[in-house]
Amino acid sequence: MLEPVSVRLPLFTGLSYHVLEWGRDDPTLTHTVVLIHGFLDSAWTFEDMAKYGLAGKYHLVAPDLRGHGDSDRVGPGGYYHFVDYLADLSDVIAMLGRKRVSLVGHSMGGSVAAYFAGTYPDLIHRLALLEGLGPPDNEWSGWPDRLRAWTAAWKRQTTRGASRRYATLEEAAARLCATDPLLMSNRPLALRLAQVSTTQDAEGRFQFKHDPLHLTPAPYLFLVDGAQALWRRVACPTLLVEGSESEMRHAESELLRRSSAFSNATRMLLEGAGHMMQRHKPQELARMLDGFLSSEMP
């Protein structure tokens, strides 16, 4: 019950998604909670958190987003447009969702979850965003330069070939710690994440599974005004979680500006956690989410 099953889902786009599923064979678990990872992460990021009271109580579904983990890449000529994740999520929910469906999204996955809940407000029971209120705001005046940079970076990436390789899992784990310093205090978890996040080539070197094309700048601007148009349509109770040690938290004034777009939102601070809070404080986060998901708030 506490261990996930790996499932492959054929999407209507022709891509195949890899999904971790807890409680697959337990029909009594009628509340599906979809866990959506962030940029360059994978479904395995929620493994520890799931073990602390969520698995066994909820039907948990954690997909690898397209071009991440073991899900398909878009292939030659394709690109990762943000709205594609919404179409993919719609398929995942249609195939695996049960009587009640809630969304938990971390970082970029939070943006996906919030956009989906605003697009299909009648489908979602609860929405939890783990520092998922989007990146810094942009202005239209910067769009021409961004498009120019995107085109140039896309061309460079397609001719560059494979991404960086690491001689050992320890080196790959060190790379994860370089982008997430709080992970350095949990070496077993760093090695576990490196193990599930990499593949090994014929020469024994390790390469992260995400498509290197993700490392190019996206062609579209993030505009808070546009996001708020979707956030205002979210009908369900919403939990906004921030890490007290996160270097990616917005200023308080900006957090208030963004959170005010949700009609029924509660903000909570997870002490001792950085941006990758599901790694840093999995037990405390699981307890927080369980209290929210199981509440009878209107």
C-alpha angles and dihedrals in degrees: 000000000000094000120077127235118227112232133180119215124196107220126209089249091064093252121121121226127209112218134184111216128191117194095016093148097041109090091183089073098085098162109085115199114194112207112204119195128214137246115319090356130107144216090272090071087082096050097102094041092052092058093060101080101303099087108071093026098057136029099247123202120183116178128194102234116234112290091016130099113335097337119110123275119231093248132216114345094014131111137193106254112182097232089059088074090061092055090048092049090051089058094046091052093045091053102039108018117112133196095309125028128195130176130221114185130182121208107311087010088057090058089050091049094047094047090049093049089050093048095045104024093161093061102055126078100183133005124202120184118195101202085321103140094110138259126294115307121263137205127228090238089073096053099091092054091045092053091049091050092046094053093047093047092048091054092047093049095050091054096041095070126200123016126246119304129211127214095220141015087248089062091049090049090050089055090054090050091050089063094037110036094181088064090068090078091061106054096168090056092046090053092045092052091047090051096052094038099055142060125213121230129214090272092055097253123136127234128183112249100228118105109259087223087078088070092070119092113263117246095230129078123232107232120182092209090059093045091050090058087066097036091056089059094056104114102183130080110277130207118204113196125191129186114235091219097040118132089200099059115124120237113273093253091053092046090053091048092053100038092050089070091070114084096211109024133150122193123211133179120220106212118223094012129118127202092292089059096158087065098042103044107012096155095048092044092049090052091049093049093045091054090051098042094047097044121111095221113146 
